[in-house]
Amino acid sequence: MRLIKSLSFAKSSSFAGLGLIALSLSCAAQSQAPRGPPCIDRTRLIAQLHSSFGELVIGRGLSDGGFVFEILAGQSGSWTLIATTPQGMSCFIAAGEAWEPVPKPDIFAGRE
């Protein structure tokens, strides 16, 4: 629940940049974990983001290090970026407002 309260804080605050949001979330999460972003089981995080903000996964990609990065967005324009480890732990990376989907191209990079 602490993670969702941190996400709510990040999404409702009007900080000038993501650096300030990341710094504030990092400070809020320090009592939970001494370093890094707040992380919980992916299934639980996805369910909490959906129930709290109406967000659904709209895109994902695999990094060279084996992490899966996912963007979740809600109809209100809220969005969250998470990274999931190969062990299934998802970590909050960033969140914001005013998400706008772009038109789908006929061909995605690397696909024909």
Contacts in CASP RR format, 6 or more apart in sequence:
PFRMAT RR
TARGET T0000
AUTHOR 0000-0000-0000
METHOD contacts of the structure
MODEL  1
MRLIKSLSFAKSSSFAGLGLIALSLSCAAQSQAPRGPPCIDRTRLIAQLH
SSFGELVIGRGLSDGGFVFEILAGQSGSWTLIATTPQGMSCFIAAGEAWE
PVPKPDIFAGRE
2 28 0 8 1.000
2 29 0 8 1.000
2 32 0 8 1.000
2 38 0 8 1.000
3 29 0 8 1.000
3 38 0 8 1.000
3 40 0 8 1.000
3 45 0 8 1.000
3 48 0 8 1.000
3 92 0 8 1.000
4 48 0 8 1.000
4 49 0 8 1.000
4 52 0 8 1.000
5 28 0 8 1.000
6 25 0 8 1.000
6 28 0 8 1.000
6 29 0 8 1.000
6 38 0 8 1.000
6 92 0 8 1.000
7 49 0 8 1.000
7 52 0 8 1.000
7 53 0 8 1.000
7 80 0 8 1.000
7 92 0 8 1.000
7 95 0 8 1.000
8 52 0 8 1.000
9 24 0 8 1.000
9 25 0 8 1.000
9 28 0 8 1.000
10 21 0 8 1.000
10 24 0 8 1.000
10 25 0 8 1.000
10 95 0 8 1.000
10 96 0 8 1.000
11 53 0 8 1.000
11 78 0 8 1.000
11 95 0 8 1.000
11 96 0 8 1.000
11 97 0 8 1.000
13 21 0 8 1.000
13 24 0 8 1.000
15 21 0 8 1.000
15 24 0 8 1.000
18 94 0 8 1.000
21 94 0 8 1.000
21 95 0 8 1.000
21 96 0 8 1.000
22 37 0 8 1.000
22 94 0 8 1.000
25 37 0 8 1.000
25 38 0 8 1.000
25 92 0 8 1.000
26 36 0 8 1.000
26 37 0 8 1.000
29 36 0 8 1.000
29 37 0 8 1.000
29 38 0 8 1.000
32 38 0 8 1.000
33 39 0 8 1.000
36 91 0 8 1.000
37 91 0 8 1.000
37 92 0 8 1.000
37 93 0 8 1.000
38 91 0 8 1.000
38 92 0 8 1.000
39 85 0 8 1.000
39 89 0 8 1.000
39 90 0 8 1.000
39 91 0 8 1.000
39 92 0 8 1.000
40 89 0 8 1.000
40 90 0 8 1.000
41 88 0 8 1.000
41 89 0 8 1.000
41 90 0 8 1.000
42 82 0 8 1.000
42 84 0 8 1.000
42 88 0 8 1.000
42 89 0 8 1.000
42 90 0 8 1.000
45 82 0 8 1.000
45 90 0 8 1.000
45 92 0 8 1.000
46 57 0 8 1.000
46 72 0 8 1.000
46 90 0 8 1.000
49 55 0 8 1.000
49 72 0 8 1.000
49 80 0 8 1.000
50 56 0 8 1.000
53 74 0 8 1.000
53 76 0 8 1.000
53 78 0 8 1.000
53 80 0 8 1.000
54 74 0 8 1.000
54 75 0 8 1.000
54 76 0 8 1.000
54 78 0 8 1.000
55 72 0 8 1.000
55 73 0 8 1.000
55 74 0 8 1.000
55 78 0 8 1.000
55 79 0 8 1.000
55 80 0 8 1.000
56 72 0 8 1.000
56 73 0 8 1.000
56 74 0 8 1.000
57 70 0 8 1.000
57 71 0 8 1.000
57 72 0 8 1.000
58 71 0 8 1.000
58 72 0 8 1.000
58 73 0 8 1.000
58 101 0 8 1.000
59 70 0 8 1.000
59 71 0 8 1.000
60 68 0 8 1.000
60 69 0 8 1.000
60 70 0 8 1.000
60 71 0 8 1.000
61 68 0 8 1.000
61 69 0 8 1.000
61 70 0 8 1.000
62 68 0 8 1.000
62 69 0 8 1.000
63 69 0 8 1.000
63 83 0 8 1.000
66 85 0 8 1.000
66 86 0 8 1.000
67 83 0 8 1.000
67 84 0 8 1.000
67 85 0 8 1.000
67 86 0 8 1.000
68 83 0 8 1.000
68 84 0 8 1.000
69 81 0 8 1.000
69 82 0 8 1.000
69 83 0 8 1.000
69 84 0 8 1.000
69 93 0 8 1.000
70 81 0 8 1.000
70 82 0 8 1.000
70 83 0 8 1.000
70 84 0 8 1.000
70 90 0 8 1.000
71 79 0 8 1.000
71 80 0 8 1.000
71 81 0 8 1.000
72 79 0 8 1.000
72 80 0 8 1.000
72 81 0 8 1.000
72 82 0 8 1.000
73 79 0 8 1.000
73 80 0 8 1.000
73 99 0 8 1.000
73 101 0 8 1.000
74 99 0 8 1.000
76 97 0 8 1.000
77 97 0 8 1.000
77 98 0 8 1.000
77 99 0 8 1.000
77 100 0 8 1.000
78 95 0 8 1.000
78 96 0 8 1.000
78 97 0 8 1.000
78 99 0 8 1.000
79 95 0 8 1.000
79 96 0 8 1.000
79 97 0 8 1.000
79 99 0 8 1.000
80 92 0 8 1.000
80 94 0 8 1.000
80 95 0 8 1.000
80 96 0 8 1.000
81 93 0 8 1.000
81 94 0 8 1.000
81 95 0 8 1.000
82 90 0 8 1.000
82 91 0 8 1.000
82 92 0 8 1.000
82 93 0 8 1.000
83 90 0 8 1.000
83 91 0 8 1.000
83 93 0 8 1.000
84 90 0 8 1.000
84 91 0 8 1.000
85 91 0 8 1.000
END
